């Protein structure tokens, strides 16, 4: 068994996953599907997917450089 450290895709809390060797999926796919037990119990699959997509969109938006920003006038 190996342990992966990742974050929950719904609430973004850090968590550890124990994966048996050999795994059916790669480590990146396992980390992308990670959901903590509390979120799994509190939300149905549709809500979990909606929240995860929302969080990913926010991360993408924060990482993109702002193109509409103008430099101040030089004095």
Buried (B, 14 or more C-beta within 10 A) or exposed (E): EEEBEBBBBBBBEEBEBEBEEEEEEEEEEBBEEBBBEEBEEEBEEEEBBEBBEEBEEEEEEEEEEEEEEEEEEEE
